[in-house]
Amino acid sequence: MERKITLLYLLFLPFYALAQLGTIDPNFAIGTGAGITFTQKRVETIVQQPDGKLLLGGWFSEFNGTESRRIVRLNLDGSVDTSFNVGQGFNGTSPYVNAIALQPDGKILVGGNFLDYQGVTRHRIARLNPDGSLDTGFNPLTGFDSDVNSIALQPDGKIVVGGIFSKFDWLNQGGIDRQAIARLNSDGSLDTSFDSATGFTSNAGQNRVHTVIVQPNGKILCAGLFTAYKSVSRILLARLNEDASLDTTFDAGNNFSLVFGFYGEAWETVLLPNGQIITAGNFRHTGANNKAIVKLNSDGSVDTSLALDLSNVTAFAVQSDGKILASAGGPYTFRRYLENGAVDTSFPETSFNDWARHCIVQNDGNIVIGGWFSYNPSGLMRVVGDTPNLSLSDAAINTVKIYPNPATDILYIDSSEIPNFSQATLILVDVQGRKVSEHLLSNGVTPIIINYLPKGLYIATLNMEKAQLTKKIVIQ
């Protein structure tokens, strides 16, 4: 009997396990996605929760036919998570969500261009509870006078915000000056010790911060469209100290070329584990002779080991192995590059009919891309990536306990005896080889609700680093 079950499992192994690197993941079933009209289909930001679910923000008013105004949460298979109830969602004049940040307690900070959430006034920044309801304990007064583009959390719970704004609490007696960057306390009030009143300015007439990153040492990396910070020249990138003063030890210099009187913009920026920085946008950097993407050392000097000539990079991510995923415009393409900028020929190119706006590498190595494109479905896709290259031994994974067996309502997975645990995925497959559930596991004991599954025999496969554990589970 056991041989027969194993044979069935191998013969009917779900198709996702056979999908080729760089191809569209057929198991990410998002239906019509973010809609079909030009303004609806835009996905601007993607964040993965620790449980593997995806939070999306953008311009859309529905997702796969479910009303979801400007924010939605998806399950692992791409279906809408109906337990995340956004109600009327975010609204305003041309409303959209640009930024999402997860707090350690599961609450969700949201920024963009909106005026209310579920009918309650929230100007361009709000905080939601994990179930999608408004967290009324976060009160940013009358908020910001223009878009919030990026949100970063400090370890002390304070919140750094970057955008296009020039005022905070802008409807109250003229507001408080904050030029494109501000810091809020955990309750939403302005942190007045972070004085960015004169902040960022630009010779382009509009200053924008697209990315804020709080570094491990507490300094704040900023990138966007600007030419000065507090009247000191800083083109497209700057780093601030914790008190909002300029960190003069970081200077990317005057290596960005003027084109028709403008330096372009740094759309996205990533801080690497070694302290280096990769920034991308629609600029030309003469120091590396690169178009649209450049690698910098921690002091802002150029690392010429990356030689990559692209046009208007609007979305990119860096894998843990240093490979770069990038979407560029003219034509709209998505490719993977080696650390030196050479094309990774093992990863096929994907073409779009419009901009990609954000991409992330999931914990399982797959890649999620959001944007303005229509790619049947619209605005979002998942591409098969590399399986994380980890190093857990078979002996260690055999210490994992799965109980009770037989089980009725809840199945528990106990990984507490594994040293240096990072992440695991549990997949349940029925005897016909159909995947019935998939779960990301955390260290310790993870409960899995199974009372909705039919009684019978299942195969539980635990994938953890380089090891795999397969067990028969009876649900009764």
N, C-alpha and C positions, 0 to 999 in steps of 0.2 A: 504493500500500500504506500509506504513512504517513497519508494522509487517512482511510483506512478505520480504522486503529488509533485515530486521534484521535477519530473519530466514535463508535467503540465506547466509548472512555473517557468521553466526555461523556454518552452515552446511559445508560451503566450506572454512572455516578458513585455511589458508595455513599450510602446513605440518610442517614448521619450528616451529610453536607454540606448536606442539605436540612432538617434538623430546625429547628424554630422556637425562638426565644429563650424561655427559661423553661419549656420542655416537657421531659418525661422523655427522657433520651438512650436511644434504643432499641438502641444499639450497646454499651451497658454491660451485658454479659450475665452477671449474677451468679447466675442461677438462683434457688434458694430462699434465697439470701443467708445471713443469720446464724441461720436456723432459724425455727421456728413457735411455740414456747412462749414465754410472757411473759418468763421469765428468760433464755432463750437469745438472743432476737432483739435484745438491747441492744448497740449500738455506741456506745462512749463517746468515742473519740478517733480522729482520722485525720491521718496525716502523709504527704506526698508526697515520695518520694525524688528526687534529681536526675535519675534515669533515667526518671521518670514513674510508676514503680510506687507503689502505695498500701499503707501499713502501717495496719492497723486493730487497735484494742484494744477490749475490752469484756467482756461476760459469756458470750459464746457458747462452745460446745464443738465446733462444726463450722461450716463455711462451704460452702454449696452441696454438702453431702453429704461433704465432705472434713474429717476430724477436724483441728481447729485450736483447741486449748484456749486461749481468751482472747486470742490474737494470730494474725494471718494477713497474708500479703502478696499483693496482687492485681496481675496484669499490666494493661497499658493497656486491654485490652478487658473487664476485670472478672473474668477467669478466675483461679483460684487459682494462684499461683506455687509449683509443687511443689519448686523448688530451695531454697525457704526451709523447712527441715525443723524444725518445733518439737517433734517427738516427742510426749512426754506433756504438753508445754506447762506452763502455770501452774496450780497447784492449791492447795487450802486449804479453809477454811470460807467458803462463799459467795464464791469467788474472782472477781476481775475486774481488768481493766487499765484504768487511768484516764489514764495519761500515757505518751507516747512522745516521745523526743527523739533526733535523729540527730546523731552526731558527724561531724566532717569526714573521719575515716578510714573512715566507713561503718558503724561499730559503732552499736548501737542501745540506748539507755537506756530502761528500762521501769519504770513505777511503778504501784502500785495496791493491792489488798488480796489478797495471795497469800502462801503460805508456802514454796513450792518451785517450781523450774523443772526439768523433766526429771528429777525425783526428787532434785535437789540443793537443800539448804536455801537459800532466799533470801527473807527476810522483807520484802516490800513494795517492794523495789527490786532490779533486776538489770541486767546488761549482756549483750547478745547479740552474737555475731559476725554479719557480713552474711549468712551461710548459715543462721542460726537457731540455731546451737549456742551453748551458754553460754560466755561469756568468763570463764574462771576467774581471770584476772588482775585482775578487779574483785571485791573481797571486802569487802562491807559488814558483816562480822561477823554479829551477830544482827539487824541491820537496825532497822527502825522498829516501834514498838508499835501503830501504826494507819495508816490509809490515806495513801498518797502520791498527791496530786492533780495536781501540776505539776512539771516538770523543766525547768530552763534552763541552758544552757552558757555559761560565761565564756570569753573568748578565751584565757586561760591554761590551759584544760582543767579547771578546777574546776567543780563541779556544784552548782547551787542547787536545793533541793528544798522544795516547799511541800505541806502536807497537813493532816491531822487529828491527827497524832502529837504526843506530848509527850516521848518518849524515843528516843534512838538507842543501838544495842547493848543493847537493853532487857532481854535475858535474862542479861546479865553484871553481876552484883552491883548490880542495880537500875537499870542503864543511866545514860546521861548526858542531863540535861535539855536539851531543844530544843523550844520551844513553837511548833509549826506551821510552823517554817522552820529549815532547816539548810543547811550547805554541806559538801560532801564533796570530798576530793582525787580526782584522776583514777583512783586505785587503789581507791576505795571507802571509804577511811578517813575519819574525821571531821576536818574542818578546824577545829581548836580556836581558831584566830585569829578565827573568825566566831562571836562569843559571842551566841547567841540563846536562852540558857537560860531567861530569863523571857519573852521573845518576845511573842506575841500572846495576848490574853485577850478574853473576850466576856461581856456581860451576859446572853447567851442560854444560858450554861452550857457551850457547846461552841464552841471557836474553830476556824475552818477557813480555810486559805488555798487558794483554788481556782486562782489564777494567779500565777506569778512570771515576770517579764520582766527580763532583764538589758539595760539601756539602753546605747547606744553609749558613754556617758561612764562606764560601770561601775556606776552606781547601780542599785538593784534595786527594781522596782515590784511591789507585792504587793496582791492584791485577794481578798476572800472574805467571811467572816463573823467580824468582830471589832470591838471598840469601843476597844481600846487596844493600844499597843505599848510594852513596858517601862514600863507605868503612865502613859504619856502618851496622851491621847485621840486616837484615829485611828479614824474610823468607816468601815468597809468597804474603805478604801484607805489605803495608806501607802507611803512610799518610804524605802529604807534606803541608807546609805552602804556602801562596800565592806567596812568593818570591822564591819557589823551595827548600827552606831549609827543612830538615827533621823535622816533628812534633814529638818530643820525648815523648809527652804525650800519644802517641798511639804505642803500641807494642804487637803484637800477640804472641811474645815469641818464644821459641824453642820447640813448641808443635807439630810440623810436623815431622813425623818419616821418617828417611832415608830408602828407599827401593832400593836395588841394587845401592846404592851410590847417589840416587836422592830423592828430597823431593816431586816430583810430580809437578802438576800445579793447580792453581786456575783458572778454565775456565771462570766462571761467578760469579759476585758479585752483591748483591742488598743492597742498603741502605734503612732501614726501617724508617717509619715516626718518631719513637721514638729515632732515632739515632743509634740503633743497626744495626748490619751488618750480613748478611748471605752470605757465600761464598761456592762455590762448585767446584769440579774438580776431580782429580784422586789421591788425597792425603789421608793419614791417620793422624787424629788429636788425639794425645794421651790425651790431656787435657779433651776432652769430650768422649774419646773412640769411636769416630765416624769415619766412612769411608766416604770420598768424600763430606761431607757437614757438616758445623759447623756454629753455631750462636755465634757472639761475641758482647760484650758490646762496648760502644763507645770508651773505652780506650784500646780495644784489648783483654781484658780478656774474658774467656769463659763463656757463658751462658749455663749451663748444662741442662736447661729445654728442649732443643731439643736433643733427642736421636734417631739418624737415621743412620743405617748402610747400605750404598749402595756401588755400584761399578762404579766408573768413571762417575760422573754426568756431562753430556755435555750440558744440557739445563735445566733451571729452572726459575720459576717466583713465586712471592708471591702475593696472593690475598689480597684484602683490609681487609678481615676478619682474616688474618694471616695464612691461609692454604697454603701449599707449593705444587706447581706443579713441578714434577721433572722427567726427563728422564735419565735413567742410562743404562750402557752397560753391556753385558754379563749375560743374554740375554738383548736385547734392549727393554726396557719397558718405559711406561709413566703412572704415577700414581699420585694421590693426597694424601697428608698427612696432619694430624692435626698439630697444632702448636707444640705439644710435640713429633712429629715424628711417631705417630701411623698411620697405614694405614686408610684412609677414605674409609670405606666399601660402602658408598653411591655412590662412583665414580668408575666406572669399569676401569680395567687396559686395556691399549692399547699396542699391541706389534708391533715392527718394524723389518725390515730386515737389518737395518743399523742405524747409529747415527742420533739422533735429535741434531740440532745445536743451535736452538734458539726458545724460545716461549714467547708469550706475552698474557696478559689478555686484551681483547678489552674493550672499555668503556661500552659495553652492557653486559659484563660478559662472553662472549664466548672466547674461547682459540684458538689461532693460533700457529701452530707448524711448523717449517721449519727444513730441514735437508738433509741428504744424502739418505734417504730411498725411496723405491718404494712402494707406498701404494695405487696405482690406484686412483688418479693420483700420480705423483712423486714429491717428495721434499716439499710438503706442504699439510696441512690439517687444518680444523677447527673443534673443538670439542665443543659441547654444554656445556656451563658453567652455573653458577648461575646467576639469574637476580639480579642486584645490589639491596641491601637492603637499601632503602632510605626512606624518611619520609615526602614527600610532601602531603598535605591534598587535598581532593577532592575540597574543597572550593577554594584553591589556583589555581588549574589547570583550574577551570572554568573561571578564568580571562584571559586565553589565547584567543586571537582573531585570527580567520582564515578568510581571506578575499582576494579579493572580492568573492562573491558567489551569482550567477554564476561567473565563471572565464573563461578567454580565453587563455592567454599566460603565466601569472605568478600568483602563489598563494602565499600570504604572511602569515607567522605565526609570531604573535607578542606575545612574552613572557615577555615583559619588566616590567609588573606589578608584576611578581612573585618574592618574596624576596628570597635571597640566591639561585638563580637559579644555577643548576649544569649542567644538560644535559637532552635532550629529544630526542625521535625518532618518526618521523612521517612516517606512513605506509599508502599508498593508495592502496585500494583493489577495484576491479570492482564488479559488482553485481553477477558475477559467482564465487566470492570468490578468484579470482586470484590476487596475489600481483603484482602490476604494477610498484611500485617505493617505495624506502625507503631512508630516509634522516636523518642525525644527525643534530640537531638544536643547535644553540648557543644562548646566551642571547641577547635579543633585537628582532629585526625584521629580519627574515630569508626568502629570496625569493626562491621559488621553481618553476623551469621552467616546465610547463605542456603542452606546445604547441605541443608536439609530441604525446600526448595521444588522442585517439579517443573521439569524443563528447559523452557525456552520464553521467550517475549517478555513483558516486564513494563513498566509505566509507573511510573517513580519520580517522585514529586512532592515537592519540597522547599518547605515553607512557612516563610518566615522574615520576621517582621515584616510589612510591607505588600507584600512581593515574593514571587513564586512562580516556581520553576524546575521544568520538566517535561522528563524525558529518558527515552528508550527504553533498557531494560537487557535484555541477553540472558543467561540463566542456562543454562550447558551442563555 
